[in-house]
Amino acid sequence: MPFSSLTDPVELARASAALDAAWNEVRLSLSDPYDERERTRLAYIVASLVAVAEDEDDLTQRAIERFRRALAS
């Protein structure tokens, strides 16, 4: 439950929208774009960044960057 720690409805909506936007971008670079494990991993990344992101776009970009760094290592 990646977003279970989010109690503010605004933060939850922002995280959900950022996850969808980030997933739409990163899934194109995956060998299996329907891999739910990778989407779940991205969701945990988004949840961990909600508190530090300025807005939904910032949250999306930070999540994409962190996800790609993790893939590269």
N, C-alpha and C positions, 0 to 999 in steps of 0.2 A: 504494500500500500504506500506508494511513493508520496502521495499528497496527504496522508493521514495526519501529518503534523501541522498542516495548514488549517487554521480555524477561521480566519477572516475570509468572508465570501469574496471580497475583491481580490485578495491574494490568490485564492483558489481559482478564480476565473482567469486571472492573469497568467498563472502557471499553466493552466489547461490550454489557453490560447498559444502561449509560448511553446509548449510541447508540440502542439500540432504544427506550428510554423517551422520549428526546428526539425521535426521528423520529416516533413515534406522536403526539406533540403538535404538532410544527411542520408536518407534512405536510398537516394539515387547513387550514392557511392558504395553501397553495401552489396556484397555478392548475393545475398538473399534479402531483398527489400521488404519482405513480409516477416522478418525474424522478430517475433514478439520479445525475445530476450533483450535485443538491442534497443527496442522501443522502451522497455521497462528500465533499462540502464540509463537511457536518456531522461526518462521521467525522474529518476532519482537525482540526476545531475541538476535538472530544472528545479526540483524541490530544494536542493541545497543552496541554490543561488537566489532564490526569491528575495531574501532579506537584503541582499547587497545590490541588486539590480535597480537602476533608476526607473525603468519603465518596461513595458512588454517587449519592445524591440531590443533593448539592452539585454534583457533576460534571454531572449532568443539567441542573440549573437554570442553571449557568454557561454550558453549551453552548447552551442555548435562548436565553439572553439575548444571547450573542455572535452567534449565527446571525441573530436578529431585528434586531440593530443593523446587521449587514452588509446585510440586505435593505432596511433603511430608508435606507441611504446610497446 
